[in-house]
């Protein structure tokens, strides 16, 4: 890989087609266009909860990412989904999605790239709820880590660069990211 290319860019390029397909999932298209009603938003949150609770459990069972400066506990988003559902007066119950396991830290970091990267798009999607909810309410999941997001994303990117420099790191991250995107896509199919 050329020295001017980052491992994050290589990871993004390797998963670009899968990422693009997610934009065409009907619930996300409706959210982006401001067409979701309350029951559809609750259904979307429950579906997201099933995925994130499962992927967070898989990441917790994977080899630790602490050597890359990643604390998975501070990055959990399932509690944000529980809070959003509670705000809407909905039960926070959801079946767990089938998700991959991660045999290596690189694979787990690839999965984290997917979940953390989704926050970037979540900020834009949150505006699609303006017709449904008062500003800022019931959309904690979409807003992610709030004011901490920039620093947390930078730390995730630094971890990707460190892992990518290790033998097999980029391939492992690409495999973990691809498997995570595939599981997410299948869960919403």
C-alpha positions as CSV (number, residue, x, y, z in Angstrom):
1,X,0.0,0.0,0.0
2,X,1.4,3.5,-0.9
3,X,2.6,5.4,2.2
4,X,0.3,8.3,1.4
5,X,-2.8,6.1,1.8
6,X,-4.2,5.5,5.2
7,X,-5.5,2.2,6.4
8,X,-8.8,3.8,7.2
9,X,-9.1,4.9,3.6
10,X,-8.2,1.4,2.5
11,X,-10.9,0.0,4.8
12,X,-13.4,2.5,3.5
13,X,-12.6,1.6,-0.1
14,X,-12.9,-2.1,0.6
15,X,-16.4,-1.7,2.2
16,X,-17.8,1.2,0.0
17,X,-20.3,-1.0,-1.9
18,X,-21.7,-2.5,1.3
19,X,-21.9,0.9,2.9
20,X,-23.7,2.4,-0.1
21,X,-26.3,-0.4,-0.1
22,X,-27.3,0.5,3.5
23,X,-28.4,3.9,2.3
24,X,-31.1,2.2,0.3
25,X,-32.7,0.2,3.2
26,X,-36.3,1.5,3.1
27,X,-36.5,2.5,6.8
28,X,-33.3,4.6,6.5
29,X,-34.4,6.2,3.3
30,X,-37.7,7.2,4.9
31,X,-35.8,8.5,8.0
32,X,-33.5,10.6,5.8
33,X,-36.5,12.0,3.9
34,X,-38.4,12.8,7.1
35,X,-41.2,10.3,6.2
36,X,-41.1,8.1,9.3
37,X,-44.1,8.1,11.6
38,X,-43.8,7.3,15.3
39,X,-44.7,3.5,15.0
40,X,-42.1,3.1,12.2
41,X,-39.5,5.0,14.2
42,X,-40.1,2.7,17.2
43,X,-39.8,-0.4,14.9
44,X,-36.5,1.0,13.5
45,X,-35.2,1.6,17.0
46,X,-36.1,-1.9,18.1
47,X,-34.4,-3.4,15.0
48,X,-31.3,-1.3,15.7
49,X,-31.4,-2.5,19.3
50,X,-31.4,-6.1,18.2
51,X,-28.3,-5.5,16.1
52,X,-26.3,-3.3,18.4
53,X,-27.0,-5.4,21.5
54,X,-25.7,-8.5,19.6
55,X,-22.7,-6.8,18.0
56,X,-21.7,-5.2,21.3
57,X,-21.8,-8.7,22.9
58,X,-19.7,-10.1,20.1
59,X,-17.2,-7.3,20.5
60,X,-17.0,-7.9,24.3
61,X,-16.2,-11.5,23.7
62,X,-13.5,-10.7,21.1
63,X,-9.8,-10.2,21.8
64,X,-9.5,-6.9,23.7
65,X,-8.8,-3.6,21.9
66,X,-7.2,-1.9,24.9
67,X,-3.8,-2.1,23.4
68,X,-5.1,0.3,20.7
69,X,-6.5,2.7,23.2
70,X,-10.1,1.5,22.7
71,X,-12.5,1.2,25.6
72,X,-15.6,-0.7,24.3
73,X,-17.7,0.1,27.4
74,X,-17.7,3.9,26.6
75,X,-18.7,3.1,23.0
76,X,-21.8,1.1,23.7
77,X,-24.9,2.4,22.0
78,X,-27.5,-0.1,23.0
79,X,-28.2,2.0,26.2
80,X,-28.9,4.9,23.9
81,X,-31.5,2.8,22.1
82,X,-33.1,1.8,25.4
83,X,-33.3,5.4,26.4
84,X,-34.8,6.5,23.0
85,X,-37.4,3.8,23.3
86,X,-38.2,4.7,26.9
87,X,-38.6,8.4,25.8
88,X,-41.1,7.2,23.2
89,X,-43.0,5.1,25.8
90,X,-42.1,1.9,24.0
91,X,-40.9,-1.3,25.4
92,X,-37.2,-1.8,24.8
93,X,-37.5,-5.4,23.6
94,X,-35.9,-6.8,20.5
95,X,-34.7,-10.2,19.3
96,X,-30.9,-10.3,18.9
97,X,-29.5,-10.2,15.3
98,X,-27.3,-13.0,14.2
99,X,-23.8,-11.4,14.1
100,X,-20.3,-12.8,13.4
101,X,-17.8,-13.6,16.1
102,X,-14.4,-11.9,15.9
103,X,-11.4,-14.2,16.4
104,X,-8.8,-11.4,16.2
105,X,-8.5,-7.9,17.5
106,X,-8.2,-6.7,13.9
107,X,-11.5,-8.3,13.0
108,X,-13.1,-6.6,16.1
109,X,-11.6,-3.3,15.1
110,X,-13.1,-3.7,11.6
111,X,-16.5,-4.2,13.2
112,X,-16.0,-1.2,15.4
113,X,-15.2,0.9,12.3
114,X,-18.7,0.0,11.1
115,X,-20.5,0.8,14.3
116,X,-18.6,4.0,15.0
117,X,-18.7,5.2,11.5
118,X,-22.5,4.9,11.5
119,X,-22.6,7.8,14.0
120,X,-21.4,10.2,11.3
121,X,-24.5,9.4,9.2
122,X,-26.7,9.3,12.3
123,X,-26.2,13.0,12.9
124,X,-27.7,13.7,9.4
125,X,-30.5,11.2,9.9
126,X,-31.4,12.7,13.3
127,X,-32.7,15.8,11.4
128,X,-35.3,13.5,9.7
129,X,-37.1,13.3,13.0
130,X,-37.7,17.1,13.3
131,X,-41.3,16.7,12.2
132,X,-41.9,14.0,14.8
133,X,-40.0,15.0,17.9
134,X,-38.9,18.2,19.6
135,X,-35.3,19.1,18.8
136,X,-32.8,16.7,20.4
137,X,-35.4,14.4,22.0
138,X,-35.7,10.7,21.4
139,X,-32.7,10.5,19.1
140,X,-29.8,9.8,21.4
141,X,-28.7,6.8,19.4
142,X,-28.5,8.8,16.2
143,X,-26.5,11.5,17.9
144,X,-24.1,9.0,19.3
145,X,-21.4,10.2,21.7
146,X,-22.4,13.8,21.5
147,X,-19.7,16.3,22.1
148,X,-17.2,13.4,22.7
149,X,-17.8,12.0,19.2
150,X,-14.9,13.9,17.5
151,X,-12.3,12.7,20.0
152,X,-13.7,9.1,20.0
153,X,-13.7,8.9,16.2
154,X,-10.1,10.2,16.1
155,X,-9.1,7.5,18.6
156,X,-10.9,4.9,16.5
157,X,-9.0,6.1,13.4
158,X,-5.7,6.1,15.3
159,X,-6.4,2.5,16.4
160,X,-7.2,1.5,12.7
161,X,-3.9,3.0,11.6
162,X,-1.9,1.2,14.4
163,X,-3.6,-2.1,13.6
164,X,-3.2,-1.7,9.9
165,X,0.5,-1.4,10.3
166,X,0.7,-4.8,11.9
167,X,1.0,-8.0,9.8
168,X,-2.4,-9.1,8.7
169,X,-4.0,-6.1,10.4
170,X,-5.6,-4.5,7.3
171,X,-6.9,-7.9,6.0
172,X,-8.4,-8.7,9.5
173,X,-10.1,-5.3,9.7
174,X,-11.5,-5.6,6.2
175,X,-12.9,-9.1,7.1
176,X,-14.4,-7.9,10.3
177,X,-16.0,-4.8,8.6
178,X,-17.3,-6.8,5.7
179,X,-18.9,-9.4,8.0
180,X,-20.5,-6.7,10.1
181,X,-21.9,-4.8,7.1
182,X,-23.2,-8.2,5.8
183,X,-24.9,-9.0,9.1
184,X,-26.4,-5.5,9.3
185,X,-27.7,-5.7,5.8
186,X,-29.2,-9.2,6.3
187,X,-30.9,-8.1,9.6
188,X,-32.7,-5.3,7.7
189,X,-33.5,-7.4,4.6
